[in-house]
Amino acid sequence: MLPSSEPRPGWRVGADIGGTFTDVIALGPAGEVVPMKVLSTPPEYGTGVVTATTGVLATAGAEPREVAAMLHGTTVATNAILEMNGARTAVVTTAGFRDVLELGRLRRPVLYDLSWVKPEPLARRRHRYELAQRITADGQLAPAADEAEVRGLAARLQAERIEAVAVCLLNSYLVPDEERRVADLLRAQLPGVYVTASVDISPQPQEFERTSTATVNAYVGPTVHGYLTRLETELRDSGVHAPLLVMQSSGGLLDAAAVTQRPVQIIESGPAAGVTAVRQLARLLGLPAVVAFDMGGTTAKASLIEHGEPFVSADYEVGGGMNVARGLGSGAGYPVRTPSIDIAEVGSGGGSIIDVDPAGALHVGPASAGSRPGPASYGQGGELPTLTDANVTLGYLSPEALAGGRVAIHPDLAGKALAPVAERLGRTVADTARGAYEVAVSSMTTAVKAVTSERGRDPREATLVAFGGAGPLYAAELARELGISTVLVPAHPGLFSSLGLLVADTELHEVAPYREELAGLTALAREFERLAAKVTAELGADAVIERLLDLHYRGQRFELRVRLDDGALTEDLLAAARARFHAEHERTYGRAAGDDLVELVNLRVRGILPSRVALEDVLRLPADSGRAPGTRECRFAETVATPVIRRLDLGPEPVAGPLVVEDMDATTLVPPGAHAHRDRFHNIVITWSAK
């Protein structure tokens, strides 16, 4: 049985790794909230987690042995793919299907970009092997895999020094035990090699997507296993013996041991934690539609939450420079078929590098300075100009220090880094910095529109919730650009993803494809019971079970997921699910058809162990937030002397901008024309007159 995320007496620590900072927030047994922000420590990111964890406990006056739960969001899996430094991977498949990964789908991310190059498969062709076996479309073995052939293949894999193997047999979702038999034979012959069976990761039709998912799982498996093993060892050595739970892409926690078997499920681990926190905030405030906007040091991300629930995609892509959940940008990366919160991402973050192309146009990102060497203004050897340097030059960021004084700021170095770009543009340094700010805002509108307009939603009807180290600096201008009238900046915005870890549920998903033998209510009910039994065997009898259906119209290849109501399975329950599907299809695509065209594709069960930590328990501010710095010269359309205050200096009455609000972990910018106040949960509420 998996450990629960429910609290027991002791401290709960949430640690989230970003490209620039590692954020940790600790919640004590008496409700104490202690935040800490430190620079990330690539390539050994776990070192930063342990350093920040022991540091936050020391600040709180707590001992490592008092930690009851260690909760973690990490980018180690997605980094392995984006940086192409995963395991030496092989694919084992049915004879004739060696090139499934190469063929893929007829999809290009940019239709007329003749320079685009399709990403190389994660398993080279020489490392994709065939077996003389076959599972027919009706589930017959014709023939079964020969054990001697599999043993011979194992010897070849060993000779090739293969580190990970993905077993992906044709139609294996119909006879999963056959594929598991092949995987077990390979494990027995290849000790120390990471072996994945596709039916244990994504037991669904469509060979390319299933093979790609299993290959990604195998490719990142040794990296994730090694990282989590080292992290657990370092935590134990520091005195922290609490269970380690990791955020999944779907927004729920899972224990580290289970994650090492399905590492593909944590590719969007870090971003999902922030969306989880925003979901809880939306429920707390009763907001019907919320756009979660997370901007850190490397990227900016957006996700839509409606009626307290985020959209969860059945599949998405990783790699190709950026992760893509859906839409016309697909085709650039590697398809992954596991539940993931629908998050759109662009390469604009605080560390994004500012440059000018040969045509003289100003660009921001996607290349980033990261934490090493970091922005030029950090004084750590970085020489390239970044958005952080632009913000320092504009007066938006403190000219002295960030992250509670842990990162010194050098404004002279920021100006020096921006000067060559300004010279190429024929503009002043201040104009160049403001131009970079506006280019970044324009880029971020793409992410918000991807999760709103492309889904048939009007962003003007939503509230923008901004977090991340850089998000509150850009949120108000982004909202104005999109016509959004209200922005919320929650307490601890720069550590909001870590805060999301503290309030997240433990979660487990199981899926089964629809087959002819499941026709009829009785057979469907039995299959749901089988899936639910697998979930409760892992999570325990206290797990809350949700049933979901993947539906599409006949002839479609993409599905929409709808919830099935609780209770005994009846025709009325199925009819209600079909009605939800029609409504969602019309809202998303502008049309709907009749019941006769609806087809059931997959059955899903989600098991949840709810967290008993409420969001309002961690939205507390320290009583002593320091003195207000006074005023700074800030550049907007013109240079303005701008008050700089602390969050607690704001009251319930709106104050006109311009205004800079400094927290330990982030800075909020209230531009001229906007108003700001603080609500009872310490959110900074920024309002515009809607367009």
C-alpha positions, -999 to +999 in steps of 0.1 A: +000+000+000+012+035-009+019+060+018-007+087+022-002+125+018-025+130+049-006+147+077+005+130+109+019+150+138+051+167+126+063+190+099+053+187+062+079+200+037+071+209+001+101+213-022+099+224-058+128+226-082+129+253-109+155+262-135+167+291-114+155+286-078+146+258-055+116+267-034+108+251+000+079+258+023+074+240+056+041+236+075+044+229+113+021+209+135+009+241+151+002+258+118+036+275+114+045+284+078+082+289+070+093+296+034+128+296+019+141+302-016+176+292-027+194+290-060+191+256-078+221+234-080+224+218-114+232+191-123+227+177-088+194+193-081+188+171-051+216+189-033+196+221-034+165+203-021+184+189+009+202+223+016+169+242+015+151+216+036+176+216+064+178+254+062+140+259+065+139+235+094+167+253+111+149+286+106+118+271+121+138+257+151+127+221+141+147+189+139+149+168+107+135+139+125+103+159+131+094+159+094+063+137+088+060+141+050+085+151+023+066+163-008+085+170-040+080+186-075+108+180-099+118+187-135+143+158-137+122+138-162+114+166-186+150+178-184+163+144-194+143+147-226+148+184-234+185+180-229+186+145-246+207+129-219+185+100-209+193+063-210+207+043-239+173+028-249+161-001-270+126-010-282+114-046-286+083-050-309+065-073-333+081-082-366+073-055-392+068-027-367+103-016-360+098+018-376+066+029-358+085+056-339+101+068-372+068+070-391+047+086-363+019+108-375+016+133-403+019+163-381+041+194-383+042+221-356+046+249-381+032+240-415+053+262-437+086+261-418+109+244-443+138+244-418+119+223-392+136+190-385+117+161-369+132+151-336+152+119-337+135+089-320+147+083-284+157+047-295+180+046-325+170+023-354+198-001-347+184-004-311+149-013-322+144-051-323+117-074-337+103-106-324+086-133-346+053-131-327+019-116-333-012-107-314-041-104-339-068-077-338-091-101-321-066-110-294-053-143-307-016-153-303-004-162-339+022-172-327+033-164-291+068-151-285+094-178-284+113-179-251+146-189-268+143-160-292+138-136-263+168-150-245+189-146-276+177-110-279+187-103-243+223-113-252+223-088-281+210-061-258+237-068-233+263-067-260+250-033-271+253-020-235+216-011-235+205+006-202+167+006-207+142-014-228+106-006-239+086-037-248+058-027-272+041-056-290+014-051-316-021-052-300-007-061-266-034-042-248-057-071-258-034-098-243-013-078-218+001-110-201+020-119-233+039-086-233+045-089-196+059-124-201+084-110-227+094-081-203+098-105-174+121-128-195+143-097-204+144-086-167+156-120-157+184-120-183+194-083-179+199-075-142+203-037-137+186-028-170+154-008-167+126-027-186+092-012-193+061-031-207+038-007-226+007-023-211+018-013-176+021+024-187-006+029-214-027-001-221-046+015-250-049+012-288-029+032-313+005+017-316+025+049-322+013+067-291+016+036-269+051+028-282+062+064-278+049+066-242+067+034-232+099+045-249+098+079-231+092+060-198+122+037-205+144+067-216+139+087-184+135+056-161+171+052-150+176+090-146+145+093-124+153+062-104+188+073-098+178+109-088+150+098-064+173+071-049+201+096-042+176+122-029+161+097-004+196+087+007+207+123+012+176+132+031+181+102+054+217+112+059+205+147+069+181+131+094+148+133+074+133+098+074+098+108+063+082+091+032+090+109-001+060+116-023+063+131-058+039+153-077+025+137-109+016+155-141-021+149-132-019+170-101-018+143-075+010+129-053+025+094-056+052+077-035+087+076-049+088+038-053+058+038-075+071+068-095+103+050-104+081+024-122+062+050-141+084+081-143+066+092-175+038+103-151+060+131-135+071+149-167+050+179-158+055+175-120+066+210-111+040+229-132+012+206-119+019+215-083+013+252-089-020+245-107-031+223-078-026+252-055-046+275-078-074+250-080-077+250-042-077+288-043-104+289-069-125+266-047-118+287-016-129+319-033-157+304-054-143+315-087-159+298-117-131+304-142-094+310-134-063+311-155-033+299-135-002+319-147+032+306-135+063+324-146+096+313-132+132+316-143+130+296-175+094+295-188+059+309-184+030+285-182-008+289-182-036+265-173-074+269-172-095+259-142-132+258-144-156+252-115-126+242-093-112+216-117-083+219-142-084+204-176-066+170-177-053+160-211-052+123-221-020+129-241+005+156-248+040+160-262+074+164-245+106+175-262+110+194-294+121+224-273+089+228-253+062+206-239+029+209-257-004+196-243-026+201-273-035+223-303-019+231-336+016+231-321+017+194-318+041+173-338+073+188-325+080+163-297+074+128-284+037+118-277+030+107-241-003+091-232-007+096-195-030+120-176-016+155-174-030+188-165-033+208-197-005+234-194+006+257-222+042+268-220+064+295-237+101+301-233+098+334-214+111+335-178+132+357-156+164+341-169+153+342-206+180+358-227+173+390-247+187+391-282+183+408-316+179+387-348+196+395-381+166+415-392+168+437-362+139+423-342+140+420-305+136+385-290+132+371-255+140+334-249+137+305-252+173+302-242+179+308-205+207+318-183+193+294-156+208+296-121+244+292-133+257+316-143+222+333-141+213+369-150+242+393-153+228+413-124+234+384-100+271+390-103+279+353-108+297+357-141+267+359-164+272+383-193+241+379-215+211+402-208+180+386-194+145+396-184+156+399-148+183+424-159+156+443-178+134+444-147+163+457-126+170+484-151+134+494-152+133+497-114+107+470-110+131+448-090+151+457-059+185+471-068+199+455-037+189+418-033+162+392-040+150+360-023+151+375+012+186+388+007+201+355-005+208+368-040+226+402-043+217+424-072+242+446-092+223+471-114+255+483-131+260+448-145+224+447-157+229+479-177+263+467-190+247+435-203+218+453-220+240+479-236+251+459-267+215+450-275+205+486-271+233+497-294+222+472-321+186+485-318+197+521-318+178+527-285+186+536-250+192+509-224+159+519-207+139+517-239+155+483-247+146+470-213+110+482-216+108+467-251+120+433-238+093+435-211+066+442-237+079+414-260+077+390-231+041+400-223+031+394-260+047+360-259+028+350-228-006+359-243+001+329-266+001+305-236-031+319-221-049+318-255-038+282-259-058+271-228-087+295-233-095+307-269-084+274-284-108+256-261-137+279-270-133+299-237-132+337-235-102+347-213-120+379-204-145+359-183-117+345-162-096+357-132-059+356-137-040+341-107-003+349-110+025+332-092+061+320-096+091+342-090+084+365-120+047+360-126+035+389-104+057+413-123+040+406-156+004+397-146-012+431-146+001+440-181-007+405-194-043+408-181-047+442-197-035+428-230-061+400-228-089+421-215-090+403-181-103+427-154-090+410-122-056+396-112-049+378-079-014+374-065-016+349-037+005+349-005+039+332-010+036+337-048+072+327-055+067+295-036+032+287-047+041+254-064+057+243-031+026+253-013+006+233-038+025+202-027+014+207+009-023+207-001-023+181-028-041+148-027-025+114-032-037+100-065-036+069-087-050+063-122-059+031-139-072+028-175-086+000-197-095+001-234-131-006-244-135-041-260-164-059-276-167-082-246-174-052-224-207-045-243-236-043-218-240-027-184-229-058-164-196-063-182-188-025-180-196-025-143-173-055-137-145-038-156-149-006-135-149-028-103-116-045-115-099-011-121-112+002-087-099-029-070-064-022-084-065+014-071-077+005-036-051-023-034-025+005-037-042+034-019-063+015+006-100+012+013-103+049+022-096+060-013-123+080-031-131+064-064-140+084-095-151+068-128-144+085-162-150+077-198-130+087-229-156+093-257-154+104-293-176+105-324-172+077-349-142+084-372-125+108-348-090+099-334-090+123-304-113+118-274-128+140-247-129+128-211-161+130-191-171+121-156-195+092-148-217+099-119-215+078-087-238+049-081-248+017-098-241+017-135-274+023-154-285+035-188-294+068-172-258+073-159-244+066-194-269+089-210-258+117-186-222+111-195-230+113-232-249+146-226-217+160-209-197+148-239-220+166-264-219+198-244-181+198-241-176+189-278-199+218-289-182+242-265-147+232-276-152+226-314-185+245-321-206+215-331-221+183-317-237+152-332-262+126-320-259+097-295-257+072-324-223+085-333-208+084-298-182+057-293-166+046-260-128+044-262-114+039-227-126+034-191-107+052-164-107+051-126-090+077-105-084+070-068-079+099-044-067+101-008-077+137+000-052+159+019-065+172+052-044+204+049-066+233+038-052+260+017-062+287+041-040+270+067-009+279+047-019+314+034-004+330+064+021+359+064+049+364+089+040+391+114+072+411+108+075+417+070+102+444+073+101+481+067+088+496+035+117+506+012+101+539+002+101+549-035+120+539-067+122+554-102+102+530-124+100+532-162+066+527-178+055+549-207+076+574-188+097+573-157+076+577-125+086+579-088+068+547-076+060+537-040+076+504-029+056+487-001+052+453+016+022+432+012+009+439+047+010+476+039-019+471+015-054+472+031-089+464+019-093+498+002-080+500-035-048+520-040-040+535-074-009+524-093+019+527-100+030+506-071+056+479-063+048+453-037+078+434-024+076+399-009+105+377+002+099+354-028+085+377-055+077+412-065+043+424-077+040+453-102+008+475-102+011+497-133-004+531-138-041+529-144-046+497-122-057+495-086-047+471-059-059+460-025-054+430-001-083+406+007-089+386+038-067+357+025-038+381+019-042+379-019-032+411-037-062+419-059-053+440-090-082+454-111-084+470-145-115+483-163-122+454-187-117+461-224 
